[in-house]
Amino acid sequence: MRANMGDANAQHELGNCYYYGEGVEQSYETAAKWFAKAAEQGHAGAQCDLGSCYHRGNRGVEQSYEKAIMWYTKAAEQGQAEAQFALAGCYSYGEGVEENEVQSAKWLTKAAQQGYSDAQYNLGIYYLHGSGVEQDPEYGIALIRKAVAQGNVDAQAMLGACYGNGYGVEEDYNQARSWLAKAAQQNHAVAQATLGMFYYFGRGCEIDYTQALKWFTKAAEQENADAQYMLGQCYFNGEGVARDIEQAIDWFTRATQQGHSGAEKMLGTLTEIVENRRKVRPVERTEVFISFSSKDEKYVEEMKPFLKLLERNHKIPIWYYQRLNAGDNWQEEIRQHMSAAKVAVCI
């Protein structure tokens, strides 16, 4: 077996087989062992993969950012693009090294120059915002377009957002929707949420709450907080869907749990409304309310024997103004009995 004979390429390939369970029983520990054997011989791919194991942890070795940096650096210095990109991420987030955007941009540049699309996309964002490099939105867009040309879905979503905001390119809602739709159709949650906003507010198109609801729902189900908030608004306002306060509360709650301040405010308002509704018990309508003028009182007198039978035998309460007592607030009494009436008889 070539791996046992010290062939670094074979050792790396065998490590990948164990890592992904291809042709052998999956085992991160065995994968890490073979990656280490190849890495120690200077195999750049194995060094990068071993660095990834240490970076993530629970991949056959205990997590160690310091060891991850060591192996990433060895691979990156050999020109391994994936390791250069990973090392840039470590400098960006301060994992195993002090946070340093200039160093992050340096390694992104090296990977981007090799055509690594994720590096092109991220370096493009650096140039858009001037992070670790001198700000140059046009060059940032050019880098993002290179990533787009390789089918990078994050880059497609970002290009759509840039067209929507006129950032680095001339504002163009049609181009924005086109690129957002490409990314959204690949299940990119941010693109789905942003595309929903375009339809909700009618940016470059007619307002279409049905389409907005569709894309908000897809993004919300992927735990996108902005989409969850907007979905709550749709249910609260009955936009593209029947009004449903309980559904609105549910989506506002999920967005609030992710720290969305707008959802938190709406949730507080709606919760108060629902609680107040529960406190107010509806009046049970069981009475018969009889209204008549004094000149028609004789007819009521004729009805009284029958009315008493209804009250006694069928437990049906009957009310008319002659049942007022001295000192009663007659206006309030009439109002209450009218509210409780299931049947009103006018004579």
C-alpha positions in Angstrom: 0.0 0.0 0.0 1.6 3.3 -1.1 0.3 5.2 1.9 2.1 2.8 4.3 5.2 3.1 2.2 5.3 6.9 2.9 3.8 8.2 -0.3 2.5 11.7 0.8 -0.1 11.9 -2.0 -1.5 8.5 -1.2 -1.6 9.4 2.5 -3.5 12.5 1.8 -6.0 10.6 -0.5 -6.4 8.0 2.2 -7.1 10.7 4.8 -9.8 12.1 2.6 -11.4 8.6 2.2 -11.6 8.2 5.9 -12.8 11.8 6.4 -15.7 11.4 4.0 -16.3 7.6 4.5 -15.5 6.8 0.8 -14.8 3.0 0.5 -14.0 2.8 4.2 -15.8 3.3 7.5 -15.9 7.0 8.2 -13.4 8.0 10.9 -12.2 11.6 11.6 -9.5 10.3 13.9 -8.0 8.0 11.2 -8.3 10.8 8.6 -6.4 13.2 10.9 -3.7 10.6 11.4 -3.1 10.3 7.6 -3.4 14.0 7.0 -0.6 14.5 9.7 1.7 11.9 8.0 1.4 13.7 4.7 1.5 17.2 6.2 4.8 16.4 8.0 6.3 15.6 4.6 5.3 19.0 3.3 2.1 18.1 1.4 0.3 21.4 1.1 -3.2 19.9 0.7 -2.8 17.7 3.7 -1.4 20.7 5.7 -4.5 22.6 4.8 -6.9 19.8 5.7 -5.1 19.1 9.0 -5.3 22.8 9.8 -9.1 22.6 9.1 -9.4 19.7 11.5 -7.7 21.7 14.3 -9.7 24.8 13.4 -13.1 23.1 13.6 -12.3 20.6 16.5 -14.2 17.3 16.8 -12.5 16.2 13.6 -10.2 13.6 15.1 -8.3 16.2 17.1 -9.0 18.7 19.8 -9.7 22.2 18.6 -6.6 24.3 18.6 -6.5 27.6 16.7 -2.8 27.9 17.2 -2.1 24.5 15.5 -4.6 25.4 12.8 -2.7 28.6 12.1 0.6 26.7 12.0 -0.6 24.3 9.4 -2.6 26.8 7.4 0.5 29.0 7.2 2.7 26.2 6.0 0.2 25.4 3.2 -0.5 29.0 2.4 3.2 29.8 2.0 3.3 27.0 -0.6 0.6 28.8 -2.6 -2.3 26.6 -1.5 -5.3 28.8 -2.2 -7.7 27.2 0.2 -5.2 27.6 3.0 -4.7 31.2 2.1 -8.4 31.8 2.2 -8.7 30.0 5.6 -5.8 32.0 7.0 -7.4 35.2 5.8 -10.5 34.2 7.8 -8.5 33.6 10.9 -6.9 37.1 10.7 -10.3 38.6 10.1 -11.9 37.0 13.1 -8.9 36.9 15.4 -8.8 33.1 15.7 -5.4 32.0 16.9 -3.9 35.3 15.9 -4.5 39.0 16.6 -7.3 40.4 14.5 -5.6 42.1 11.5 -7.6 43.2 8.4 -4.4 44.1 6.5 -3.1 40.6 6.9 -6.5 39.2 6.0 -6.6 41.2 2.8 -3.1 40.1 2.0 -4.0 36.4 2.1 -7.3 37.0 0.3 -5.4 38.7 -2.5 -3.1 35.8 -2.9 -6.0 33.3 -3.1 -8.0 35.6 -5.4 -5.1 35.9 -7.8 -5.4 32.1 -8.2 -9.0 32.4 -9.1 -10.4 31.2 -5.8 -14.0 32.5 -6.0 -14.7 32.8 -2.3 -11.5 34.9 -1.9 -12.5 37.1 -4.9 -15.9 37.7 -3.3 -14.6 38.5 0.1 -11.8 40.7 -1.2 -14.4 42.5 -3.3 -16.3 43.4 -0.1 -13.0 44.6 1.5 -12.5 47.0 -1.4 -16.2 48.1 -1.3 -15.8 49.1 2.4 -12.1 49.9 2.6 -11.4 47.1 5.1 -7.6 46.4 5.2 -7.2 48.0 1.8 -7.8 51.5 0.3 -11.5 51.8 -0.5 -12.2 51.2 -4.2 -15.9 50.3 -4.9 -15.4 49.9 -8.6 -12.5 47.4 -8.2 -14.6 45.7 -5.5 -17.4 45.2 -8.0 -14.9 43.9 -10.5 -13.7 41.2 -8.0 -17.3 40.3 -7.1 -18.1 39.9 -10.9 -15.1 37.5 -11.2 -16.7 35.4 -8.4 -20.1 35.7 -10.1 -18.6 34.3 -13.3 -17.7 31.2 -11.4 -21.2 30.8 -10.1 -20.5 32.0 -6.5 -24.0 32.4 -5.0 -22.8 34.8 -2.3 -21.3 37.0 -5.0 -24.6 36.9 -7.0 -26.5 38.1 -3.9 -24.0 40.9 -3.2 -24.0 42.1 -6.8 -27.8 42.3 -6.6 -27.6 44.3 -3.4 -25.1 46.6 -5.0 -27.3 47.3 -7.9 -30.2 47.9 -5.5 -28.3 50.5 -3.5 -26.2 52.0 -6.4 -23.0 51.0 -4.6 -20.1 50.7 -6.9 -22.5 50.5 -9.8 -25.3 52.7 -11.2 -28.6 51.9 -9.3 -30.6 49.5 -11.4 -33.6 47.7 -9.8 -34.0 45.3 -12.7 -30.4 44.2 -12.6 -30.8 44.0 -8.8 -33.8 41.7 -8.9 -32.2 39.6 -11.6 -29.1 38.8 -9.6 -31.1 38.4 -6.3 -33.4 36.0 -8.0 -30.5 33.9 -9.2 -29.2 33.6 -5.7 -32.6 33.2 -4.1 -33.4 30.3 -6.4 -30.3 28.6 -5.0 -31.7 29.0 -1.5 -29.6 31.9 -0.4 -31.5 33.3 2.6 -30.3 36.9 2.4 -31.1 37.1 -1.3 -34.5 35.6 -0.6 -35.2 38.2 2.1 -33.9 41.1 0.0 -35.9 40.0 -3.0 -39.0 39.9 -0.8 -38.3 43.5 0.1 -38.2 44.5 -3.5 -41.7 43.0 -4.1 -43.1 44.3 -0.8 -42.1 47.9 -1.4 -42.4 47.8 -5.2 -38.8 48.6 -6.0 -38.7 48.8 -9.8 -41.8 46.7 -10.1 -45.5 46.7 -9.0 -46.1 45.9 -5.3 -46.7 42.2 -5.1 -47.4 40.9 -1.6 -47.9 37.3 -2.8 -44.3 37.2 -4.2 -43.0 39.1 -1.1 -44.7 36.5 1.2 -43.2 33.6 -0.8 -39.6 34.8 -0.5 -40.0 36.0 3.1 -41.2 32.6 4.0 -38.3 30.8 2.3 -35.8 33.0 4.1 -37.6 32.9 7.4 -37.6 29.2 7.5 -33.8 29.4 7.2 -33.9 31.6 10.4 -33.2 34.9 8.6 -34.3 37.4 11.2 -35.2 40.2 8.8 -37.4 37.9 6.8 -39.1 36.6 10.0 -39.8 40.2 11.0 -41.3 41.0 7.6 -43.3 37.8 7.6 -44.8 38.9 10.9 -45.7 42.2 9.3 -47.5 40.4 6.4 -49.5 38.3 8.8 -50.3 41.3 11.0 -51.4 43.5 8.1 -53.0 40.7 6.0 -50.7 41.3 3.1 -50.5 38.4 0.7 -52.2 36.2 3.3 -55.2 36.3 5.6 -54.7 38.4 8.7 -53.5 36.1 11.5 -52.3 37.7 14.8 -51.1 34.4 16.3 -48.9 33.7 13.2 -47.6 37.3 13.4 -46.7 36.8 17.1 -44.9 33.6 16.3 -42.7 35.1 13.6 -42.0 38.3 15.6 -41.0 36.0 18.5 -38.6 34.0 16.3 -37.0 37.2 15.0 -36.8 38.7 18.6 -34.9 35.6 19.7 -32.3 36.5 17.2 -32.0 40.1 18.5 -34.2 41.9 16.0 -35.2 45.2 17.7 -38.1 46.0 15.4 -39.7 42.6 16.0 -39.2 43.0 19.7 -41.2 46.2 19.6 -44.0 44.7 17.6 -44.1 41.6 19.8 -44.6 43.8 22.9 -47.4 45.7 21.2 -49.2 42.6 19.9 -48.8 40.6 23.2 -50.4 43.5 25.1 -53.3 43.6 22.6 -53.9 39.8 22.9 -53.7 39.9 26.7 -56.3 42.8 26.8 -58.6 40.8 24.5 -58.4 37.8 26.8 -59.3 39.9 29.8 -62.5 41.2 28.1 -65.1 38.5 28.3 -67.8 38.8 25.7 -71.4 39.2 27.1 -73.4 36.0 26.7 -76.5 36.8 24.7 -79.4 34.8 26.3 -82.2 37.3 26.9 -85.3 38.4 25.0 -85.5 42.2 25.0 -89.0 43.7 24.4 -89.3 47.3 23.3 -92.6 49.1 23.2 -94.2 52.5 23.7 -96.6 53.3 26.5 -99.6 53.3 24.1 -98.8 49.7 23.2 -98.5 48.5 26.8 -101.8 46.7 26.6 -100.4 44.3 24.0 -97.5 43.4 26.4 -100.0 42.8 29.2 -101.8 40.3 26.9 -98.4 38.6 26.3 -97.3 38.4 29.9 -98.9 35.0 30.7 -97.0 33.5 27.7 -93.8 35.3 28.6 -93.9 33.9 32.1 -94.3 30.4 30.7 -91.2 30.9 28.6 -89.2 32.1 31.6 -90.4 29.3 33.9 -90.4 26.3 31.5 -87.5 27.2 29.2 -85.4 29.3 31.4 -85.4 32.2 29.0 -84.8 35.6 30.7 -87.1 38.3 29.4 -86.7 42.0 30.0 -88.7 45.1 29.3 -88.6 48.5 30.9 -91.4 47.8 33.5 -88.8 45.6 35.3 -86.8 48.7 36.3 -86.6 49.3 40.0 -86.7 52.6 41.8 -83.4 54.3 41.7 -82.0 52.3 38.8 -79.9 54.1 36.1 -82.5 53.3 33.4 -80.1 54.2 30.5 -77.4 51.9 31.8 -80.0 49.1 32.5 -81.4 49.3 29.0 -77.9 49.3 27.5 -76.8 46.2 29.5 -80.0 44.3 28.6 -79.8 45.2 25.0 -76.2 43.9 24.9 -77.3 40.6 26.5 -80.3 40.2 24.2 -80.3 37.3 21.7 -83.7 38.3 20.5 -85.2 41.8 20.3 -89.0 42.2 19.9 -90.3 45.6 18.9 -94.0 46.3 19.3 
